[in-house]
Amino acid sequence: MASVFRPATAISAVTGIVPFATRIEPNPVSGDPEVGLMAQVWDPLWMLGRQWQFGEFAGEDTGTPLAVTVSAEFDPITAWHPGPLPEEGDSRDWQAWRAGDLLEPHVEAEASDPPPDGSGHTRFAAVAAWALQDVLAELGEATTIARIVQRFPVTALGDDASDWAQTQRMLVGRTFDAQAFATAIARSHPAWLTAALRREGREAARAAIEEWRAWFAEESGAEAAPSSWVGRRLEYGFSVATTAQVLSAPEYGGGTVGWSSFDLLPRENAPDAAGHAPEPITRNVLASRLEFPGSPVSRFWEFEDAAVSLGAVYADPDELARVLVVEAAIVTGDDWLVLPVDTPPGGVLRVHGVRWVDTFGSLWELTEQPTPVPAGAAAAPWRMFTTTEAAPEPGAPRGELEGLFVPPAAAAVFEGPPIEDVRFLRDETANLVWAIEQTVPAVSGDPAPVKAGAMPPPRPINPGDAPAEKVLGYELQTFVPDNWHPYVAQVSEDGVLLRRARMADAVDGAAKGRLLAEDAQEVLIAAEVPRQGVRVQRIPRAARRADGTWSVWIGRLVTPAFGEGESGLQFDRTRRPTG
């Protein structure tokens, strides 16, 4: 993390004396500041004379901070809560936080996928079974392997001609059902398993089986924490607690967890944090200038890098934000220093004091002095990287977190191709919202595009004795592909909701993937599907923990879609006879 301060402000806070400063700023008559910023000079002696007039050859009694000591404390995360917070006084769902864990796997992890057809296996289950067989084979437990394969056989996938179905049929009789075996030994090892193990190596084999069971439960998600997914809103919601404060992330859409994902809950009591206390931190660092592309140098007569020209930035008269950014970069860009302060992940860092020695050997000290809120102000002054209260009480100032929150997020996450892709689109013509399954996981677990069913043939019309051109057929509704699932708007006490429905003539209206098959997406809040739509993807992810071990999970990423959709759905339509 980094803290920045202005030396002039720090000196004023310590001594009460406001240093006097003279600044030369270009004031172009033509309205183009680029000419003044170029500082074109033709006579070197004239430039030296101007430098002497400006006092650049004379020493000043103000020094630049060099060696800096930062005194702070770190308040660690002690617990986290999946999903919305419970009612007041109910802390049953708070989960203890282990130091060194990553937040994304806990929040985004899903339970293991059930077999797609009730009997099939995923690729992971097959690989896990072979892993245990290899370990037991090295221990000489051939009899034990045969007994496990006999008691927990793998079921074939019928006459399916897919590649994975053929592979599954090859596994029959050669390996075992990993999920069924892990469930059987979840509480204790049965007597038949103990009897099958060799007496001389029984303890080593039992330890290997128990280690495999714990690994399989963790990797498959069988022992995952309660889900943080809020299906009605198509996003995650969770909270974390330190020893004194509670922070909530009610609208996390997956991807990267940052400090900006959280809001402060000042009136929420943190759970009991017995055995945890804030940790004092002291860091000795070197101060360096804050630099950015196009940043001005500290001396007026020194040439900046020509790669970025801030004076050439074009801004309309009403683009005040752009003008302010350019002015701040040109006028005060060289007045800031950077102090890198390394902190442990997962907690709140509070800086209590800063001491530094300048280039003249003088010792300065700055103690923490919060800025008082002006009388009649509705909120505290704006600050950078500040976590504030989301919805304060009417008339009350917005609460602020004292310190900087550093979430225990992964430094880098490896992502695979999405194994499921669902898009929620509005169809104004049909007055519906559609959930379109474009990619779903196959039996093997690999992503597979959804193939929409063929359009059914129209029903024949028997004109009888009447002329064919005078007979009209009737259609209740037009054809919509099976991977388009409708949501119908309903008005309730909670506002406008979207309830999942089913087409009347759908050949197979069941969801082919996992997302729409969950009851959590049965009802959606209408405001969560705007005009541009919503795209939800299930993506396999992997990241390293602080101790170097790997964490693998499947998370959901919520992003905007590509606008409205058009299904072509029509009701009560007539048509001419065919054939």
N, C-alpha and C positions, 0 to 999 in steps of 0.2 A: 504494500500500500504506500501511498505517498501523501505527505502533508506539505503544504506550501504556506509561506507567510511573507510579509513585506517587512524589511528591516526597519523602515521609517516608522511603521505602525508599532513594531515591537519596542523600539526605543521610547516612543511616546507613552506606551503603557507602563514602562518601568520607571522612567524619570519624570514623566509629566511635562516634558519639554517637547514642543513640536519642532522638528528640524526644518530649516528654511531651505527651499530648493528652487532653482531657476531652470526652466525648461524652454527650449526653442522648438516651436512647432510650426510647420509650414502652413501658410494661410494664402492659398492661391487665389488670384483675382479672376482667373479664367474659369474656375470651377473644376479644373483638372489637377489633382494633387500629385500626379506622377512627375511633373516637371520639377516641383519643389523637392520631392524626395530624391531626385537624381543628384542634387547638389553639384552641378557642373562647375568645374574650376579649370581656368586656363593658365593661371600664374601660380607655380608652386610657392613662391615667396609670399604671395598674398594669402595662400592657404595657411602657411606657418604663422603669419601675422594674425590671422583670425583665430587660430588655435591659442596664441598667446593672449589675445583679448578675452577669449572665453575662459581663460584660466586653466587650460588643459596641461600647461607646463608647471603649474603650481600644485603642491601637495595639499590634500584636504585632511581634516581631522575625523573623517568618518571612514570606518573600515568595513570590509565585506566579511560576512560570517564564513568561517572555515570549519573548525571542528565543532560539531553540534552533539549535545547529549539530550535525548528525548526520554522523559519519564512518563510511563503510562501504566495502565492495568488492562488485563484481558479477561473479560467475563465470558466463560465458555458456554456452549449449548449443553443443556442437561437433559432435555426431553424434546420430543416432537410428536405432533398429533396428525394422523392421516385424516383427510376429509374435513368438513366443517366442524367447528368447535362445539362441544356438547353444551347443555344448559348450565347455568351458573351453579357452582358448587359440585358439579359432576366431573371428576377427573379420571374416570375409569379407563378411557381410551388413550391416555397419554402413554407413549412408548419411550422407554429409557434410551438415551443416545449414547453410543459407544464412540469414544475418541478415535479418530482416524478413519471413520466411515465416510462414504460419499452420500450426498443428499439425493442425487438423481435416482440411483437404483432403489432407494427406499420409497420415493414418491411415485416413480413410474413403473415399478416392477409389477408384473401380472402373475397370477397363478398359472400353473402349467395348463397347456391346451388339452382338452379331452380328445380322445380318438375321434376323428372326423365321422366315422360310420359306426361308432359304438364298439368296434373290435380292432380296428387298425392301430398302428403304432406310428409315432413320429420318428424321424431319423435320430433325434437325440436319445430316445429310449433304446434304440438298437445299439448305438455307440456306447451308451452307458452299460448295457448288458455285456457287451464284448469286453469292456474295460475291466469289469469284475471277474470275468472268466479268465482273462490274462493274468490277473493277480493271483487268483486261486490256482491256476496252472503252475505258476512259478513256485507256489508253496506245496506242490504235489497233491492237491486236492481234486483229483480227477473224479473220484466217486461223488464228492459233494457237488461238482458241476453237473454231473449226470442227474442227480436227484433234483436239483433246482430246475433243470430243463424239463424234467418229467412232470414236476408239480405245477410249474407255471409256463405252459407252452405258449408259443407265439401262434396267433390265429391268422390264417391266410385271408386275403382280400377278395376271395371269389374269383370270378373270371375276368376281372378288370385287366385290360391290356396295357395300362400305363407302366412306365419304367419302374416306378417305385413299387407297384403291386407285384411285378415280377420279382423284384428284389426281396419283397416281403415273403413271397412264397419260398424263396431259397433259404430264408432264415428259419423256416419251420423245422423243428427237430434239431437245429444247430445252436440256438440260443434260447433265451427265456424272456418272459414278460417282465421288464424292469420295474414298471409301476406296480404291478401286482406283488412282486417279491418285496419291494420296498415297503408296501403297506403291511405285508405279513410280518415283517420284522421291526415295525415302527416302535412297538412297546418293549418287546423282548424277543430273544431268539427262541423259536419253537424247539420242542424236544427232538423232532426228527432231524433238524439241522445240526444240533449238537451231536447226535449219534452218528451222522454222516462224516463228521470231521475226524481226521486222524488224531489219535491220542497224543502222539509226540509233538505235533505242531498245532494243537487245538487253540491255544491262547493267541498265537500269531494270526491264525485264520479268523478267529472271532474279532480281533482288533481290526483286521483288514476289511471284514464285512461291515463292521460298525462305521469305520471311516468312510466306506463307499456309501452307506445309507445317508450319512450326514451330508456328504458332497452332493448326492443325487437330490436330496430334499432342497438344498440351497439353490442348486443350478436349475432345477425344474420349477421352482417357485412354489412348491408344496407347502413350505413354511413361511411364505411371504407375509409381510405385515398387511393389515386391512388396506383395501384399495383407497387411494386418494382421488380417484377419478370421479368427477361429478357429471354424470351422464346428461342431466337436464341442461347443463350449460356448456357441454362439450369442452371441458377444461379440467385441470387439476385444482384442488384446494387443500391446503395443509397449513400447519402452524409450527413454529419452533419456540422454545422457551429457554432463556438463560436463568441465572440465579435470581434475577430481579425483574425481568421484563418478558413480555410475550409479543412475538411478531407473527403476522399472518400473511400468507400468499394466497389470496382468494381467486386469482385469475391467472394461474400459471398454465401456459399453453404448450409446455414441453420444450425441449431443446437445451437451453443454458439457464441455470439459476443464478441470478445476480442480486445485488443489494436492492436494485430498483423493483424487484418482484415482490417486495415485502412492504407491509404497512404496520405501523405501531398500534398496539392495543393497550393503551395506558390503564384502562379500567379492568383489565383481565388479570387475575391473580396467577402468577407462575406456580407450577406444581412444586411439590417439596423437592428441594435440591440438596438433601443431606449428603455430606461428603464432598461437596463442590464449593469452591470459593474463587473469587477473582484472583488472577495471578499477576503480581507486579512484573513489569517489563521495563528494562533500561537498554536503550540502544545508542551506541556511539557511531555517528555517521558523518559524512562529509557533505557540505552543502554545495549544490551545483545550480547553475542557471537553468531556468525553465526554457527549453528550446522547442520550437515547432517549425514546420516549413514556412519560410518567409519571415521568421522572427527577426526583429531589429537587433543590431549589435549594441553594446553598451556605450560606444563612443559615436558621436554624430559624424565624425569625419572618416569613419571606417566603412568600407563598402560591404553591403550585404550580398548574399547569394542572389544572382539574377534569375535563378530557376523559378522563383515565385515572386511576383510583383503585386503586393497588396494595393499599391496605388492605382493599378489598372483594373481593379474590381469594379464592375459596373453595378449600379444600384439605382432603381427608380426612386422618386421622391417619397413614395409611400412604403418602401422597403426599409423600415427603421431597424429591424433586427440585423440585416446585413451591414448597414452603416455602423451600428454599434459594435459589431464584431470586428470590423476593419479598424475602427477608431481605437478600440481597446488593444488590438494587436500592435498598432503603430505607436500609440502614445505611451502605454504602460506595459508593453510586452516584455521589456527587459528589467522590470522591477520585481520579478518574482523569482524565488529560489525553491528548489525541490529537495526534500529530505526523505529519502526512501527508508521506510520503517517496516521491516519484516515482522509479520504477525503469524501466530498459529491459525489454521483454518477453523472456522466454526465458532464464532463468538462475536462479541462487541469490544472494540478497542477504544479506550478512553484516554486521551492525552491530558496529563495533569500539569506538565511543565516542560519548558525548553530552555536549555542553557547553551551558549555558544561563545567561542573565542574568535574575535575578528582578526584581520590582517595586522593590526597594531598591537595585538596581545591583550586587548581589553576583554573583560569577562562580562557578559550580559545575561540576564535571566528574564524569562517571560513566564509568568504563572497564568493559569487558566482563569479568565475573567469573562463569563458569559455576557453577551450583549443584552442590556435590558430592553424589554419590549416597550415601545412608546405608549404613552397614555392614550386610550381610545383606539389602539390598533386592534384589528380583528385577528391578526396572526403575527408570529415572530418573523423577523426579516429572513429573506430567502438565503439559503446556504447551499454550497455544492456538496453532493453525496450525502444528503441528509434524509433519513427515514422519518416520515411524518405520519400523523394519524390520518386515517382514511376519511372517517366521517365523524367529526367532533360533535358534541351536543350543540344545539342552537344557541348562538351568542357567545360560546366559549372559544378561546383561542386554540388553534390547531396545535396539538402536542407534538413534540419532537423527541427523537431518540438521542440520548446523551452519548455521543460517540459514533464510531463508524462500524456498521455491521459487515462482517466478512463471512459469507455463507460457506459451508464446507462443500463447495462445488468441485467437479472434476476439472483439472487443468486442461485436459484434451480428451475428447470422446471419439472413438472410432465407430463409424456407422456403416451398416450394410444397406443393400437395396431394400426399399419398403416391401414388407411381406403382405401388406393390406393397404388399400387406398380407396377411401369412400368420400364422395363429394356430395354435399348438401346444397341444392340449388333451388331457387324460387322459380316457379312457372306461373307467371301472371295470367296467361291465357287460360290455363286449366284451373287457376286459383288453388294451387297445391304447392307443397314443398317436396322435392324428390331427393331420396338418398340413393345415389348411384354407386354400385360396387364395380370398380374398375379392375382391382387386383385383390385376390384373396389367396391365403396359403393353401397349397396343395397338400395331399396326404403326406408327402415327404417333408413338409414344412417350407419348401421353396415357394417363392411368389409365382403366381400363375394368373394370366389375364382371364377375366370372366368372359365366357362366350354366351351371348344372349341367345335365348331359344328362338327357333324359327317361327315365323308368323303362321298361325293356323290357317288352313284354307277356309274361304268363306262358305257359309252354309248355302246349299242349293235352294233355289226358289222354284216351286212348281206353279207355273202360271195357270194350269188347268186349261179350260176352254177359252180364256181371255187372251187377247193378243199379248205377246211378251213385252212389247214396248209400253204397255199400260199397267204392268205389274211392278210394284216397288217392294224391295226387301227392306227389312228393318234391322238395324244394329244397335244394341244397347250401348256399346262403347267401342272405340277403335283399339287397335292393338298397341300395347306398350311392352317393351322387353322385360324379361323376368328379373333382370338385375336393377330395374328401376322400382324402388319401393316408395309408395306415397305416404305423405304426412298431411293430415287434415287439420285445419285450424279450428280451435274450440275456445270459447270464452268462459273463463272460470273466475273464482274469487282471487286467484293469483295472477290474473291478467290473461293475455292471449297465449294459449299453449298449442303445440303441434303434436297430435297423437298419431302414431303409426297405424296405417290401415293396410288393406290388401285389395288388389284388383279382383273384380268379380270373376273374370275368366282366366286368371293366372294359372298356368300349368303347374308351376312350382313357385309359390310365393315366399318360401322360406329363405332366410338369408344364407348365403354361401360362405360368408366370413364370420369372424368372431364379433366384430364391433356391433353390427346390427342384431346379432343373435342375443346380445345381453339385454336384460330387462331394464338396465339403466337408461338405454336410449329409446324406451317405449314412448316416453313423453319428453318433448323438448320445449324450452322457452322460445317463443317466436322471435324475440329480439336477438337471440343468439345466431340466427341465420339471416344476415343482412342481404341486401340486393346483390352484392358481389359474391355471396355464397361462402361456404366454409369447406375446407379440405382437411380431413383427418387421416393420418397415416400411422401405421404401426411399423416401427423401425427397430431392428436389432442393434443394440449398442454394447460397447465394451469400454472400460476405463480402468486405470490402475488406482488402487488405494494408496494411502500414505506409506504403507509398509511394502509396497511393490507388488502386492497380490492383485489379481484381476477380478473384476466384477462384471458380469455379463447379464443383460436384461433386455426386455423388449419394451420400449417406450412409445408414447403417442405424441405426435407433432401436429398441432393445430395451426393452420395458415389460411389466409384468404384464398378463395377459389377464383374463377375467371369470369364472373358475371352470371346472369340469369340463364336458365335452361328452357328448352322448348321440346316438350314430349310429343306434341301433336295429338294429345288426347281430346276426343270429342265424344259427346253423348247424344243418344236419340238421333241417329243418322239413318237416312234412307239410301238405298242403292238399287241399281238395276240388276236383274237376274243375270247370272253367268252360266255359260255352258248350256 
